[in-house]
């Protein structure tokens, strides 16, 4: 590895780090990316868990990736492809009923919803339309650098004025809806709109993903909004499987970066940010190597960046206190399985991979009470005894992931608190995975015998292997008190920090978590703006 001075060192080769590096390199900067693991991609990777069985090991479906990133990195030309299942989701219930969502077929969608409530057929269509009217504002906010809070100059006041005008332009009805999503709990929000607990739970489940809140927690409605901001292939709100797994995203991003001159080094763990003359001036690796640079851009989370990489003497005490208070406890567990056969669901028997429900993303979250009870366990430091399971079998649509006739299953599960009341994650990890598989077996009895191998990632494992502090997949809660101008700290949501030359480009910065690329794209814009003003 060259020790000559570069313009920017990017810590972490996840999608946001690669996106920031790519945009900086396209602008003519000499950029180096340092990734601690032996493969590039951070938590957006495809890995083998058994011979021939490849899984999206951490992040697992795609929707939020910004269209301009796809365009600017020529991702489609490089092989990026997202496959949208139809039906898109498959919800199973203890009484033998099921619900298939058909976003592309309104007639089938109405038929499915009417199984639970005829009233909710119209309610769901109005709900969808109401959210879609908010999309232009959300799209704008995602691409906006948040102003300082509280404002400190004319520029900040002007930014708030522009934002206020955009919110006001929504009109009274949509403005009230937007504010309700910011403040209400999922339960309060959905109780006003839907009749059946099943329909409420299908929507509320997205408000639990990766967060330490329950459906009755004020502010949890925003998390629902966060997960409907995306889309695939021009279809708003759609989710899909990336051909070759999620690692294909970071593979094509890395290819683009290398084409533009970025040096990418794996097995290069950063230990410390170098500071000279009050400015970030490079990094020190775990092996002791010192690498100089004009600036450092961190794709790590805020706590790891500011409390781990930087000596406290170089940062403002008030800023450090805000970072210490930044909520980051991970609450998710990921279980990946190699399967000899598909699950044989009681409600829809059969193991034919051509059956539409097998390609859909399946979920076990039958009611609002079920969701809140799962959260109750987490509140007291216990993994959920009746877990919320969001699963998929992408190999039904992508035969590159498993040997012929075999499959891979991805399970994203809530809740699994990083901080346990009793025991440690290495002690209980497999027992918790047994509970998850037992839960699926209640609906698909053959699942236990179908598992050839499994891979279990608790919050502790996500921290140890992927460098996610406390295993938080979003680099910090995305609740209303930690978004926009509050992320990661009041006054420092513009990708900068009190140490000059150090920038944050990961999910701990605005607009938050998910494989979208917003933080990386926005951060690179601010870095280039600073360079022009020097």
RONU-526243 format. One record per residue (C-alpha): z, x, y; chain. Coordinates in steps of 0.5 Angstrom, whole numbers, plus 2048, in hexadecimal, padded with zeros to 3 digits. Example, Ala and Ser with C-alpha at 12.3 -4.5 7.8 and 13.67 -1.06 7.14 Angstrom:
BEGIN
  c3  c1  c2 mol
 810 819 7F7   A
 80E 81B 7FE   A
END
This chain:
BEGIN
  c3  c1  c2 mol
 800 800 800   A
 7FE 803 807   A
 804 804 80C   A
 7FF 804 812   A
 801 800 817   A
 7FE 7F9 817   A
 7FE 7F3 81C   A
 802 7EE 817   A
 806 7EE 811   A
 806 7E7 80E   A
 80C 7E7 809   A
 80B 7E2 803   A
 804 7E0 800   A
 805 7D9 7FF   A
 800 7D4 802   A
 803 7D4 809   A
 803 7DC 809   A
 7FC 7DD 807   A
 7FA 7D7 80C   A
 7FD 7DB 812   A
 7FA 7E2 810   A
 7F3 7DF 80F   A
 7F3 7DC 816   A
 7F6 7E3 819   A
 7F1 7E7 815   A
 7EB 7E2 817   A
 7ED 7E4 81E   A
 7ED 7EB 81D   A
 7F4 7ED 81C   A
 7F5 7F2 816   A
 7FA 7EE 811   A
 7FE 7F0 80B   A
 801 7EB 807   A
 807 7ED 802   A
 809 7E8 7FC   A
 80F 7E9 7F8   A
 80C 7E7 7F2   A
 807 7EA 7ED   A
 802 7E4 7EF   A
 800 7E1 7F6   A
 802 7DA 7F8   A
 809 7D9 7F9   A
 80B 7D3 7F6   A
 804 7D0 7F6   A
 802 7D3 7EF   A
 7FF 7D2 7E8   A
 803 7D6 7E3   A
 802 7D6 7DB   A
 809 7D3 7D8   A
 806 7D4 7D1   A
 800 7D7 7CE   A
 7FA 7D3 7D1   A
 7FE 7CE 7D5   A
 7FE 7CF 7DC   A
 802 7CB 7E1   A
 802 7CA 7E9   A
 809 7CD 7E8   A
 80D 7CB 7EE   A
 808 7C7 7F3   A
 804 7C2 7EF   A
 800 7BD 7F3   A
 7FB 7BE 7F9   A
 7FB 7B9 7FF   A
 7FD 7BC 805   A
 7F8 7C2 806   A
 7F6 7C2 80D   A
 7EE 7C1 80D   A
 7ED 7C6 812   A
 7F0 7CB 80E   A
 7EC 7C9 808   A
 7E6 7CA 80D   A
 7E8 7D0 810   A
 7E9 7D4 80A   A
 7E3 7D1 806   A
 7E8 7CF 801   A
 7E3 7CA 7FD   A
 7DD 7CF 7FD   A
 7E2 7D4 7FA   A
 7E4 7CF 7F4   A
 7E9 7CA 7F7   A
 7E9 7C3 7F4   A
 7EE 7BE 7F4   A
 7ED 7B8 7EF   A
 7F0 7B1 7F0   A
 7F2 7AD 7EB   A
 7F1 7A6 7EA   A
 7F5 7A2 7E9   A
 7F9 7A7 7EE   A
 800 7A6 7EB   A
 804 7A3 7E5   A
 80B 7A0 7E6   A
 80F 79E 7E0   A
 814 799 7DF   A
 81A 798 7DA   A
 818 791 7D8   A
 811 793 7D6   A
 80D 791 7DC   A
 809 797 7E0   A
 805 797 7E7   A
 7FF 79B 7E8   A
 7FD 79D 7EF   A
 7F5 79C 7F1   A
 7F4 79F 7F8   A
 7ED 79E 7F7   A
 7ED 797 7F4   A
 7F0 792 7F9   A
 7EF 78C 7F3   A
 7F2 790 7EE   A
 7F8 792 7F3   A
 7FA 78B 7F4   A
 7FA 789 7ED   A
 7FF 78F 7EB   A
 803 78D 7F1   A
 803 786 7F0   A
 807 787 7E9   A
 80D 788 7ED   A
 80C 784 7F3   A
 806 780 7F6   A
 80A 781 7FD   A
 809 788 7FC   A
 802 788 7FB   A
 801 787 803   A
 807 78B 805   A
 804 791 802   A
 7FD 791 805   A
 801 790 80C   A
 805 795 80A   A
 7FF 79A 809   A
 7FC 798 80F   A
 802 799 813   A
 803 7A0 811   A
 7FB 7A1 812   A
 7FC 7A0 819   A
 801 7A5 81A   A
 7FC 7AA 817   A
 7F9 7AD 81D   A
 800 7AE 821   A
 802 7B2 81A   A
 7FC 7B6 81A   A
 7FD 7B8 821   A
 804 7BA 820   A
 803 7BE 81A   A
 7FE 7C2 81E   A
 802 7C3 824   A
 807 7C8 826   A
 80E 7C5 827   A
 810 7C6 82E   A
 817 7C9 830   A
 81D 7C5 82F   A
 820 7C4 834   A
 81A 7C5 838   A
 81B 7CB 83D   A
 815 7CB 841   A
 80F 7C7 844   A
 80B 7C9 83E   A
 810 7C5 839   A
 811 7BF 83D   A
 809 7BF 83E   A
 809 7BF 836   A
 80E 7BA 835   A
 80B 7B5 83A   A
 804 7B6 836   A
 808 7B4 830   A
 80B 7AE 833   A
 804 7AC 835   A
 802 7AC 82E   A
 808 7A8 82B   A
 807 7A3 831   A
 7FF 7A3 82F   A
 801 7A0 828   A
 803 799 82C   A
 80A 796 82B   A
 809 794 824   A
 807 79A 821   A
 80C 79E 826   A
 812 79A 823   A
 80F 79B 81C   A
 80F 7A3 81D   A
 816 7A3 820   A
 819 79F 81A   A
 816 7A4 815   A
 819 7A9 819   A
 820 7A6 818   A
 821 7A1 813   A
 823 7A2 80C   A
 81D 7A1 806   A
 821 79B 804   A
 822 798 80B   A
 81B 799 80C   A
 818 796 806   A
 81D 790 805   A
 819 78D 80C   A
 812 78E 809   A
 813 78D 801   A
 816 788 7FC   A
 816 78B 7F5   A
 81A 791 7F4   A
 815 794 7F0   A
 810 795 7F6   A
 815 797 7FA   A
 817 79D 7F5   A
 810 79F 7F5   A
 80F 7A0 7FC   A
 816 7A3 7FD   A
 816 7A8 7F7   A
 811 7AC 7FC   A
 817 7AC 801   A
 81B 7B0 7FC   A
 817 7B6 7FA   A
 81A 7BC 7FB   A
 81F 7BA 800   A
 827 7B9 800   A
 827 7B2 802   A
 827 7AB 7FE   A
 823 7A5 800   A
 829 7A2 804   A
 82A 7A8 808   A
 828 7A7 80F   A
 822 7AB 811   A
 81F 7AB 80A   A
 819 7A6 80C   A
 816 7AC 80F   A
 815 7B0 809   A
 811 7AA 806   A
 80D 7AB 80D   A
 80C 7B3 80C   A
 809 7B2 805   A
 804 7AD 807   A
 801 7B1 80C   A
 7FC 7B4 808   A
 7F6 7B2 804   A
 7F0 7B5 7FF   A
 7E9 7B5 800   A
 7E9 7B1 806   A
 7EE 7AB 803   A
 7F4 7AB 807   A
 7FA 7AB 803   A
 7F7 7AD 7FD   A
 7FA 7B3 7F8   A
 7F6 7B7 7F3   A
 7F6 7BC 7EE   A
 7F3 7C3 7F0   A
 7EE 7C5 7EA   A
 7F2 7CC 7E7   A
 7F8 7CA 7EA   A
 7FC 7CB 7F1   A
 7FB 7D2 7F0   A
 7F3 7D1 7F1   A
 7F5 7CF 7F9   A
 7F8 7D6 7FA   A
 7F3 7DA 7F6   A
 7EE 7D7 7FB   A
 7F2 7D8 801   A
 7F3 7E0 7FE   A
 7EC 7E1 7FD   A
 7EA 7DE 804   A
 7F0 7E3 807   A
 7ED 7E9 803   A
 7E6 7E8 806   A
 7E9 7E8 80D   A
 7EC 7EE 80C   A
 7F3 7EC 80A   A
 7F7 7F1 805   A
 7FB 7ED 800   A
 800 7F1 7FC   A
 804 7EE 7F6   A
 80B 7F0 7F3   A
 80D 7F2 7FB   A
 814 7EF 7FC   A
 816 7F0 803   A
 81D 7F2 804   A
 81D 7F2 80C   A
 81A 7F1 813   A
 819 7F8 817   A
 81B 7F7 81E   A
 81A 7FC 823   A
 81B 7FB 82B   A
 81D 7F4 82A   A
 817 7F2 826   A
 815 7F1 81F   A
 811 7F7 81D   A
 810 7F7 815   A
 813 7F6 80F   A
 817 7FA 80A   A
 816 7F8 802   A
 81B 7F8 7FD   A
 818 7FF 7FA   A
 81A 802 801   A
 813 802 804   A
 812 801 80B   A
 80C 7FE 80E   A
 80B 7FD 815   A
 807 7F8 819   A
 806 7F5 820   A
 809 7EE 81D   A
 80C 7EB 817   A
 80B 7E4 815   A
 810 7E1 810   A
 80D 7DC 80B   A
 814 7DC 808   A
 819 7D6 80A   A
 81D 7D6 810   A
 824 7D9 80D   A
 821 7DE 809   A
 81D 7E0 80F   A
 822 7E0 814   A
 829 7E1 810   A
 826 7E6 80B   A
 820 7EA 80E   A
 823 7EB 815   A
 829 7EF 817   A
 82E 7EA 81B   A
 82E 7EE 821   A
 827 7ED 822   A
 827 7E5 823   A
 82B 7E1 828   A
 832 7DE 825   A
 830 7D7 826   A
 82A 7D7 823   A
 82D 7DA 81D   A
 832 7D5 81D   A
 82D 7D0 81D   A
 829 7D3 817   A
 830 7D3 813   A
 830 7CC 814   A
 829 7CA 812   A
 829 7C6 80C   A
 826 7C9 806   A
 829 7C7 7FF   A
 824 7C6 7FA   A
 824 7C0 7F6   A
 81E 7C0 7F1   A
 81D 7C2 7EA   A
 816 7C4 7E7   A
 815 7C3 7E0   A
 80E 7C5 7DD   A
 80C 7C4 7D6   A
 807 7C6 7D1   A
 805 7C0 7CD   A
 802 7BF 7C6   A
 800 7B8 7C8   A
 800 7B3 7CE   A
 806 7AE 7CF   A
 806 7A8 7CB   A
 809 7A3 7D0   A
 80C 79D 7CD   A
 809 798 7D3   A
 802 79B 7D2   A
 801 79E 7CB   A
 7FC 7A3 7C9   A
 7FB 7AA 7CA   A
 7F3 7AA 7CC   A
 7F2 7AF 7D2   A
 7ED 7AA 7D4   A
 7F2 7A5 7D5   A
 7F3 7A4 7DD   A
 7FA 7A4 7DD   A
 7FB 7AB 7DA   A
 7F7 7AE 7E0   A
 7FC 7AB 7E5   A
 802 7AE 7E8   A
 808 7AB 7E4   A
 80E 7A9 7E7   A
 815 7A7 7E4   A
 819 7A4 7EA   A
 819 79C 7E8   A
 81E 799 7EE   A
 821 79B 7F5   A
 828 79B 7F1   A
 825 7A0 7EC   A
 823 7A5 7F2   A
 82A 7A4 7F6   A
 82E 7A5 7EF   A
 82A 7AB 7EE   A
 82C 7AE 7F5   A
 833 7AC 7F4   A
 833 7B1 7EE   A
 831 7B6 7F3   A
 836 7B5 7F8   A
 83B 7B7 7F4   A
 838 7BD 7F1   A
 835 7BB 7EB   A
 82E 7BA 7E9   A
 82B 7B3 7E8   A
 82D 7B0 7E1   A
 828 7AB 7E2   A
 822 7AF 7E6   A
 81D 7AE 7EA   A
 816 7B0 7E7   A
 810 7B2 7EA   A
 80B 7B4 7E4   A
 804 7B6 7E3   A
 7FF 7B8 7DD   A
 7FA 7BB 7E1   A
 7F6 7BE 7DB   A
 7F4 7B7 7DA   A
 7EF 7B8 7E0   A
 7EF 7C0 7DF   A
 7ED 7C3 7D8   A
 7EE 7CA 7DB   A
 7F6 7C9 7DB   A
 7F7 7C9 7D3   A
 7F4 7CA 7CD   A
 7EF 7C4 7CA   A
 7F3 7BE 7C8   A
 7F9 7C1 7CB   A
 7FC 7C0 7D2   A
 801 7C2 7D8   A
 806 7BD 7DB   A
 809 7BF 7E2   A
 810 7BB 7E3   A
 813 7BB 7EA   A
 81A 7B8 7EA   A
 81F 7B6 7EF   A
 825 7B7 7F0   A
 828 7BE 7EE   A
 82C 7C1 7F3   A
 82C 7C9 7F4   A
 834 7C9 7F5   A
 837 7C6 7EF   A
 83E 7C3 7EE   A
 83F 7C6 7E7   A
 83B 7CC 7E3   A
 835 7D0 7E5   A
 82E 7CE 7E5   A
 82D 7D4 7E0   A
 832 7D0 7DB   A
 830 7C9 7DC   A
 828 7CA 7DE   A
 826 7C8 7D7   A
 82B 7C2 7D6   A
 828 7BF 7DC   A
 821 7C0 7DA   A
 823 7BC 7D3   A
 826 7B6 7D8   A
 81F 7B6 7DB   A
 81B 7B6 7D4   A
 820 7B1 7D1   A
 81E 7AD 7D7   A
 817 7AD 7D6   A
 818 7AC 7CF   A
 81B 7A5 7D0   A
 814 7A3 7D3   A
 80F 7A8 7CE   A
 813 7A9 7C8   A
 80F 7AE 7C5   A
 810 7B3 7CB   A
 815 7B7 7C8   A
 811 7B9 7C2   A
 80B 7BA 7C6   A
 80E 7C0 7CA   A
 80B 7C7 7C8   A
 80F 7CB 7CD   A
 812 7C9 7D4   A
 814 7CD 7DA   A
 81A 7CB 7DE   A
 81B 7CD 7E6   A
 821 7CB 7E9   A
 823 7CC 7F0   A
 826 7D2 7EE   A
 820 7D4 7EB   A
 81B 7D3 7F1   A
 820 7D7 7F5   A
 820 7DD 7F0   A
 819 7DD 7EE   A
 815 7DA 7F4   A
 81A 7DC 7FA   A
 81B 7D5 7FC   A
 822 7D5 7FF   A
 827 7D0 7FB   A
 820 7CE 7F8   A
 81E 7CA 7FD   A
 816 7C8 7FC   A
 815 7C7 804   A
 819 7CD 806   A
 81E 7C8 809   A
 81F 7C0 80A   A
 81A 7BC 80D   A
 81E 7B7 810   A
 81E 7B5 817   A
 823 7B9 819   A
 81F 7BF 817   A
 818 7BE 819   A
 814 7BF 81F   A
 817 7C3 824   A
 81E 7C3 820   A
 81A 7C7 81B   A
 81D 7CC 819   A
 822 7CC 81F   A
 822 7C9 826   A
 81E 7CD 82B   A
 81A 7D1 826   A
 815 7CC 822   A
 80F 7D0 825   A
 80F 7D5 81F   A
 812 7DA 823   A
 81A 7DD 823   A
 81E 7E1 828   A
 81C 7E7 825   A
 815 7E9 828   A
 80F 7EA 823   A
 812 7E6 81E   A
 80F 7DF 81C   A
 810 7DA 817   A
 80A 7D7 813   A
 80D 7D3 80D   A
 80F 7CC 80C   A
 816 7CD 80F   A
 812 7CD 816   A
 80E 7C7 818   A
 80B 7C2 815   A
 80F 7C4 80F   A
 80E 7C4 808   A
 809 7C2 803   A
 802 7C6 801   A
 7FF 7C4 808   A
 7FE 7CB 80C   A
 801 7C8 812   A
 806 7CD 814   A
 802 7D3 812   A
 7FC 7D1 816   A
 800 7CF 81C   A
 804 7D5 81C   A
 7FE 7DA 81C   A
 7FB 7D6 822   A
 802 7D7 826   A
 802 7DF 824   A
 7FB 7E0 826   A
 7FD 7DC 82D   A
 802 7E1 82E   A
 7FD 7E7 82D   A
 7F9 7E4 832   A
 7FE 7E4 837   A
 801 7EB 836   A
END
